[in-house]
Amino acid sequence: MPGSAALVEEADAATAAGDLSRAEELLLKAGQAAPDDVTLRLKLAALQRATGRPQAALATVHQALALSPLDFTALLLRASLLDRLKEPGATEAWSHALAQRPDGDLPPHLRSVVATAEARVERWTAEREARMKAAMADCERDADPDQKRRIDRFRSNVLRQTRPYHSEPTHFHFPGLAEREFYPAAMFPWLSRLQDATDVIASEMEAVMAAERAELVPYVQYADHLPLDQWRDLNHNLDWTAIHLMQNGKRIEANARFCPNTLEILAECGQPHIAEASPNAMFSLLAPKTSIPAHVGVNNARLVCHLPLVVPDGCWFRVGAEIRHWERGEAFVFDDTIEHEAANPTDQLRVVFIFDVWHPDLSEVERNAVAALIEADGVPGGQL
């Protein structure tokens, strides 16, 4: 029997001559010669669709998807066939296809198909969302603000408007801890006092910045040979700098001496005390037109608090699927082992006070165990 390539060439000639039944026969033989060829099956399915047999074409597309379940063209063809057959799952099939859309420009013959699919899925998603909101309205009326946010995120995840993100620390993962992108303020009683002291902390920050002997260092400092490509542009770069008050458990006297009130407030915030690792507290300075790439921290046993001090309009911060714009004096606590990134797209400097705190799920015994392990193992890269 001729090889599959020769059979496909014969099939193309038969198609050009209008002998579609002969072309299909040849493609079936080619499929037997090349059972793992996805493109060949898609070619056969297109021919079967052209001859008015959508059910046969759908069966052939399913064979192609069994070989390559995420093939974009196969998923598009499946959705169009389900549409033609008026199957109820057609719109969801379009959604599945669009989820596999490749980056870059599409071939001209697919652009109109994709545009139609996008409009169809958008209408379908809006209808689903409205139906869900109506069904959940009574529950949401009874929810507190944090519960409301979580319910809303549950719905957006189901609608694929957002996706789940998880804690993925680079080194230290303590099991069983709750994963939240941003934590409810009510979980941290000291947060209100911190916010009330915004002006005091900002004043001490200004005193440090005005001091001739203040230590201003790059926020990211790794040895150049380490495989940390996400930090390549910001490593040792003064576009993102820090004025440390406490660094890896050590008081930085050149800066801390100007901030007695700030350090007094920090003493009430439940920071970890781990030799050579924590507590950490700093003023983080992000230069104009600077972005911090998506990354994760090293240890999920502690969380991070931001208190914005100098924030031009437009500066934003993303943790997982949630984006917030920093607002002066509005502190928040987040899990930095969930993917996060930030940007200062403005023409002015952005300054945020940053420090670490224990994860609230940890008991005292567990905190001691975390400290003992990290002290025994050492902190990777000199940073925690």
Number of C-alpha atoms within 10 A of each C-alpha: 8 10 12 21 14 13 21 23 15 16 24 20 15 17 16 11 10 11 13 19 15 16 24 22 14 22 26 19 18 25 20 13 16 15 15 15 16 21 14 20 25 22 18 26 30 19 20 20 18 12 13 10 14 21 16 14 25 24 13 22 26 19 19 24 20 13 14 15 12 16 18 18 17 25 26 24 22 25 24 20 23 20 16 13 13 10 11 10 11 20 22 15 22 24 21 17 22 17 13 14 16 10 6 6 8 12 8 8 8 12 12 12 13 17 11 12 21 16 11 16 20 14 13 15 18 12 12 15 16 12 11 13 15 10 11 14 10 10 12 16 9 10 13 9 11 14 14 15 13 13 16 14 18 15 18 15 14 13 15 13 11 15 13 12 14 14 21 19 20 14 15 19 16 14 8 8 14 13 15 18 22 21 17 14 14 10 10 15 11 15 21 14 12 20 18 12 16 20 13 15 24 23 16 20 23 13 15 23 17 10 12 8 10 19 16 17 17 17 22 18 15 16 11 12 6 9 10 11 10 12 18 14 13 20 19 18 15 16 19 21 21 22 25 27 26 19 20 20 17 15 16 18 14 16 23 22 15 20 20 12 14 22 16 10 15 18 11 13 19 15 20 22 17 19 17 17 21 23 25 23 27 22 26 24 22 25 20 18 14 19 20 18 15 15 17 19 22 18 22 26 24 25 22 22 22 19 25 24 24 18 21 20 14 13 23 18 17 18 23 22 16 12 13 12 16 23 18 18 22 16 21 18 23 21 29 27 28 25 21 22 18 19 20 22 18 16 11 16 18 24 22 25 24 19 25 24 21 19 20 16 13 16 11 9 9 13 20 14 12 21 19 13 13 19 14 10 9 14 20 13 10 12 17 21
